[in-house]
Amino acid sequence: MTTLQSVPALGTHPASGSLPSRAETRDQLSRATYDLLVIGGGILGISTAWHAAQSGLRVALVDAGDFAGATSSASSKLLHGGLRYLQTGAVKLVAENHFERRAVSREVAPHLANPLTFYLPVYKGGPHGAAKLGAGVFAYSALSAFGDGVGHVISPAKAQRDVPELRTDNLKAVAVYGDDQMNDARMALMTVRAAVDAGAVVLNHAAVTGLRFTRGRVTGADLKDSTDGTEFGVTARLVLNATGPWVDHLRKMEDPNAAPSIRLSKGAHLVLRRTRPWRAALATPIDKYRITFALPWEDMLLLGTTDEEYEGDPADVSVTEADTAQILDEAAFSIKDQQLSRDLITYSFAGLRVLPGGPGDTSKAKRETVVTEGRGGMLSVAGGKWTTFRHIGRTVMNKLAALPGHPLAEDMEPMNRLPRKLPLPGIANPNAVAHRLLIDGGTPGPRMAPDTARHLATHYGSLAFDIARLANENPELAERVHPDAPEIWAQVAYARDHEWAETADDVLRRRTTLTIRGLATGDVRAGVERLLAERD
């Protein structure tokens, strides 16, 4: 393992083209008056900031923690149409989800998303029969214009060749359909980068301590930089509350009498080492409405999710022993015991789904996006799902254009006049990028390992060449951060200088996969902290 003593020293000067310092960004935020201040750096806030900047508005985005630091990096990592919505007759919703899924995975971010085949096992005595599921996956694929093939049914023997750990006792048939998956934290970071490229000013680890009012209207926020305690403020014509599980907390800053507008549902996941290769994912029906997933992801296996109402502090959400037991028990319906050993668990995480307020079972609730205007004119956006993040950004922008008095409409380019499928930074064919990295990535240094080349290509796209150049200029940066992971030290330097990484967790949990692999050891963490401290 790389020891702290062998961590490369980069000196005090970051790479050319690196980000402005936090002090420079705070000064810029304090001096200007923005058209729109987005509070909340989850994917809803990020997408809105991206679309708002594209439309010509002067945009600021702040978050109390890291970008995608909470719910947005605790998803099931899927871009999907929502197979279960067909049961409720939401055909239009599924078709819309498929449109967005295909747009992201094929035109907006093909370097960050990849197709994934799903197997739906049909067991004797299960909640659904083979004929029903066969018809369901056919209809599902039809709503996707058969872009992922035709949904069909295969034999258990054929399915087990792709998923060797599939439990075949009482297995009658397997329905097949296609969706896509991603690394949600990486997708969010690339969207932040797109927003900045479009002109937005962003700052993470900056918590709102109060709202600013002018004649009863919310016109900005006071903030505190959690990295050094500096206090500053941002003035804006309009403020958007996109704080996810904390949306009602900020609404009460605007109006202490504001009634609760949302409810929360906790979704927990487990990450395990795989005992054998998987070439497809499992989506196993648990009851009439719920499905449990087993997803090959980042060379690991992702299991989940749970769905239960949550009423505690969003900051305290965590995976409990009961969650772990439930996930493993439900996975055991379709997965052999040897793959479900607790010794294989490397990481667990939980996120909070934001649902519209009201009664009912959270597992049956639609992932609707709700935009409301508060007493002080602050807009609050909550809900939605990862797959439709671009659509949510456009929805919020259309709401801004239609506000009474049209405070921003005259300064905005209408959404229908903007590119419909603007790509995210780094767009490229990941196979071509990996090939180039293998051929050129080691010049003049040692040849890049195939797993590192593939990892860089599928997490950065063409921006991987910038990381390769760092490694070539300083061979120590070409070394692996941990021998059992594909990441190299150049990614840590890149995260520091180009991806707003401030803490070790920013790097280990969201810019790389070291934490989810269970490899964020004390030595690794200390080495990352040392490189982060070398910024100007």
N, C-alpha and C positions, 0 to 999 in steps of 0.2 A: 504494500500500500504506500501511496505517496505520503511522506511524513511532513510535518510542519516545516522542518528544516529544509526540505527540498522543494517547497512551494516557490515557484518563480517570482522574482522581484521585478516589478514593472517600472520602478522609479516613480516620480511624482507627476509626470506629465502624461495625461491621457492621450489616446489616439486622436489624430486630426479628425475634425468633423464630429467630435463628441458633443454631448448635450451641454447646455449652459449649466452653471452651478445652481444649487438650490437658492443661494442668496440672489443671484441674477434673476431667477424665475420669480422669486417672491417680490423683488423690486418691480419687475414687469407687471405682475398681477396687481400690485398696489397702485401703480401710477395710472393705469388705463381705466377707462369705463367700458365694460364689456356689454355687448348686446345680450348675451346669455351666459349665465354662470350655472354650470351643471355640478351639483353636489352629489357625489356617488360615482365611484370608478368601477362598478360592475358593468356587465355587458350592456345593460339598458342605457346607462349613462354614457358609456363609451360610444355606443352606436349613435345615440342622439348627438353627441358632440361631433362625431365624424360627419353626419349628415348636415348639421347646422353649419359647420365650417365649409363644407362643400357649397352650401347655399349662399355663402358670402357674408355670413354673420361673424362678428368678432366674438370668439368663444373661449371661455375658461372652464377647466374641469379640475376638480379637487376631490380627494378621498382621504378619509381619516386613517386608512391603512394602505395596503398595496393595491394596485390595480388588479381586479379579479381576485382580491385577497380573501373573499368569503364565499358566498353562494356560487359565484360564477366560475370558481375553480373546484367546486365540489359537486359537479353534475355527474351524470352517467356517461359523459363523453360522446353523446350521440347526436347526430343530425338525422332526424327521422320524421316520417309522416305522421306517426301516432296510430299504430295499428288498432289499439284498443278503442279509439274514437269511432271506429266503424260500428261498434256495438250500440252506440247511442245515436246512430244515424247522422253523425256529423261528417257527411261526405264532402261538402264544400271545404270544411276545415282541413281535412286530410289532403285534399287536392292542393290547397294553398300551401300547406306544410311541405308537400312534395316539391312544389315549384321552388320554394326557398331552399330546400335541401339540395336540389340539383344545381341551382344557381351558385350556391356557395361551394359545393364540392367539385364543380366542373369549370366554372368561369371566374368566380371571385377568389377562391383559395384552394385550388387543386393541390397546392404544395403542402397544405395543412390538414386536408381531409382525405380519407381513403374509403373506398367501398368495402362493405362487410356483408357477407352472406349470413343470414340468420336461419337457424333451425328451430322449429316449434314442435317439440315432441308431444305425441298424443298417447297417453297411457290409459290402460284399462281402468275405468272408474274415475277418470279425470273430469274436469269441469266442461270440456268441449270434446265433441267427436271429430273424427278425421274428416268427414264430409263437410262439416261446418267450417273447420279451420282451412281445409283445402279451398273452399269457396271464398273464405275471407282473404287468404293471401293472394288469390287470383284477382279479386276486386281491388285489393291494395295495390298490386302491381299495375292494374289497369289505370288507376288514378295517377300513377306515375308515368303513364304513357308507355309502359313496359320498358322503360329505360334501363331497368336493372334485371331484365329478363321477365319471364312469365312465372308468377307464383304457382307452385305445384306441390305435389306430395311425392316423397321418396320412401324407400324401404329403410328399416332400422339398420340393416347391414351396411348400406351405402353411407348413411349418416355417420356411422361409427368409424368409417375410414377417415373422415375429416375431423371428427371429434372423438379421439380414442378413449376419453374418459366418460363418454356417454353411457348412462345406465340403461341397459336394454331389457331388464326384467319387466314384463307386462307392457313393453313398448309396442304399440300397434302400428304406428306410422309416424312420419315426420313431415311437417309442412315447411316449405322453403320460401323465403322472400329476401329482398335486398334493401339495405339502408346504408348509412355512412357513419363513420366515427371520426374523432379528432382528439387532440390535446386541447382542452378548453382554455387553459391558462395561456398557451402559446397563441391560440386564435385571438384571445382578448388583447394580448400585447401587440399583435400585429395590427389590430384595429385601432389601438391607441396611437400606434405609429402612423397609421393612415390619417387619423384626425390631426396629428401634429403636422404631417406633410401638407394637409389642407389649410393649415394656419392656426389651429387651436393651441392654446397654452395650457399645459397640464402640470399637476404637482400631486404626487402621492404623499402619504404620511403627513397630511395637513388636516387637522380636525376642526370642524366648525364649533366655535365656542358661543356663538350668538348670531342672530340675523340682524341686518341693518334695515331700518325703516325710514321712509320719507313720506310724510303726510299719510301715514297708515299703510303704505305699500312697502312690500319687501323689495329692497333695492341693493341687496348684497349680503355679505357675511363676514364676520370676524373669525379669524382662524389662528391656530397655534401649530407651528411646525414641531412635530413630535421628535424629530431628530436632534434638535438643539434648543427647543423651547421658545424660539422666536415667534412673536405675535405680529400679525399683519391682517390686512383686510382686502376684500375685493368688492368693487362697486359694479353693479350690472342693472340694465334696464329690466331684465326678467331673470328670475331664479327658478331652476328646475330641481326638484327634490327627487333624486333617483337612488335613494339610499337602501333600497331593498327591504330587508327585515326591519330596518330602523326608520322606515318611511313615516310612521306615526310619531316617532320621537321628534323628528324635525317639524312635523306638522304642529306639534304642541309648542314648539318654539315660536311658530307663527301665530298660533291661537291656542292658549292654554285650555280652552273649552272644546277643542276639536275632538269629535267622537272617533273611536277606532274605525279604521277603514279596511283593514286587512286581517287575515288570520294566517298562521304559519303551519306548515307541515314539514316535519323532519324526514330527510332521506339519508340513510347511512349506507356506506359501501366498505367493502374489504378488498385489499389488493394482496394477491398470493403469487408465489413463484409457481410456474407451471411445471408439472412432472413430465409432460410430453407436449409436442407441438399441437396447436389447434389451428385448423384452417377455416373454421366457421364459429359463429357465436350461438349460444343457446338462449332462447326466450321461452321460459317454461311457465305456463298458466298455473297460478296458485289457486285462484278462485275465478268467479265470473268476470271480475274487473281487473285483478292484479296479475302482473307478470313479473317473474324474477329473472334477471339477466345474468349470464356468465359470458364475459366478453374478453377475447384475447386483445390485450392493449399494452403497448410499450413493452413487449416481450414478457408480459406478466398476465395474470388472469384477474379481471375485475368482477366482483360479485355484488349484487344488490338489486333493488334498493328497498328500503323500508318506506312506509308512508303512514305517519301518525301525527296527530295534532300536537303542536308545540306551543307552550305558553310561557316559557322562561325567558331569560335575557338572551337575545341572539348571540351575544359574545360568548356565552357559556355552552353553546351547542357542541356536543361531542358524541362519540360512539360509545355506548354503554355495553356492559356484558350481555344484557338482554338483546340489544341490537345484533351483536356478534352471533349469539346463539340462534336468533331468528334467521339471519342471512344464511348461516351454514345449514340449518335445518331445512330451509326452503330450497337451497341449492341441491341438497341431498335427494330431492325428488328425481333429479335427472343426471346427477354427477356421482361418480364412484367415490367411495370413502377415501381412497389414498390421495385424491386431489384436494380433499377438504380438511386435511390435517391442520390443526392450529399452528403447528411448527412452520407451516409454509406461509403464514401471514406476515407480510412485510410492513403493511401500513393500513390504517383505517381512517376514514374521514366522513364527516356529516355536513350536510348543507340544509338550508331552509328554503322551501318553496314558498313564494308569496302568493296567496290566493285572495280573491275578493272576499270581503267580510260576509258572514251569513252562515246559516246552519247547514248541516249535511256532512256526509262522509268525505274526508279529504281525498281519498283514493278515487272518488267519482267526480271530483271537481275539475272543471275545464281550466286550462292554463291561460286564462284571459289576461289581457293587458288593460288596465284601467288608468285613465288620465283624469285628474280632478284639479279644480282651481280652488285655492283656499281664500280665507277672508282677507288676507293681505296681498292677494294676487300671485302667490307662489303656486306654480304647477307641481303636482306630485304624480309620478308615474310608478306603477307597481304591477307585478305579475308578468306573464308571458313565459316563453321558453327559449332555450338557446337557438333552436333551429330557425326561428323567425326573427333573429336579432336585427337584421337589416330592415325587415318590415316594421318592426317596432320603432326604429329610428325614424322611418318615414311617417309613421302614424303620429308620432309626437310632433314632428315638424308641421304636418298638416293641421294639427291642433293649434300650434303657435300662430300659423297664418290666419286662422279663423277666430282668434280671440277678439272680444268686443273692443272696439277702438283701433284694432289692427296695429298694435304697438310695434310689431316687427315686420309686418307683411311687406311694407314698402322697401325694406332693405334686403329682403330675401329673394333668392332665385326660386321660383316654384319647383316643387319636387318633380313634377312631370317633365321638367326641362333639364333635369340632371341625368347623367348616365345611369341607366337602370342597374347595370351589373359592373360597377367600377371595381377592379381587382384590388386585393390587399397587397401591401409591399412584399416583394420577394417572389411574386407569382412566376412559376416555372414548372416544367415537368420534373418531378423529384427524381425519376429514374435517370434522366439526362444529367441532372446536377450531381447525383451520386457517382455516375460514371466519370464525369469530369473531375470530381474530387479525387477519385482513385487514380486517375491518370496524371493530374497536375498538382493535386493537393500537397504532395510531399516535396515539391521542387522548391528549394534545393535540399530540403531536409529529408527525413525518413518517410517512407511511403505511408499514407494514411490507412488505418485499418478499415476493412469493409463495413463493420458495424458502426464505426464512427462516421464514415461517409454517408451511410444510409440515414443515420440519426440526424445529422446536420441537414441533409437534403429535405427531410420530411418535417423539420421543425423551423427551418429558416428559409427554405426555397433558395433562390439565387443569392440571398444575403449570406448564405453559408460560405461563399467565396471570400467575404470580408473576414470571416473567422479563420478561414484557411490562411489568408495572408498574415494575420496576426501570428498564427502558429509558425509560419515560414520565417517571419522576421525574428522570432524568439523561439528557438526549438523547445525550450522548457515549457512553453505554452501548448505545445503539441502533445504533452504527456497527459495520460488519463488522470482525472481527478480521483477516481477509485478504480482498481483493476477490474472490478466486476461490472462496470457501467461504461457505456460508449462515450460519455462526455469527456471533453478535454478542458484544460485550464484556460484556453483561449475563450471559451464560452463565458467563463466567469468575468474575464476582463471586458468582454463585449457587453455583458449584462450591466456591468458597472458604468461603462462609458456611453452606451447607446440604448439601454432598456430600463432606465430608471430604478435599477436595483440599489436599495439602500441597506438592507439587512441580509444576514445569512439565509434567513427563511425565504426572502424574496428570490434569492438565487436557487437554493436547494429545493424548494417546494414548487416554484412557479416558472422560473426560467430554465430549469433542468428537471430531470426525473430522479435525482439522487435520493430525495426523501421517500418518494413512493416505492423505490426499490429497497428501502431499508438500509441505505448506504450513507446516510448523513451522520457519519461517525464524529467523534470528538476531534480527531485530527483533520478530517475533511472540513468540518465547520470552522475550526481555527484557521485553516488555510484560506478559506473563502473570506473570513473576516479580515484577514491580513491584506488581501488584495483589495477589498472594498475600502479599507482605510487609506490606501495609497492614492485615492483620487485627489485632485487639486482642492 
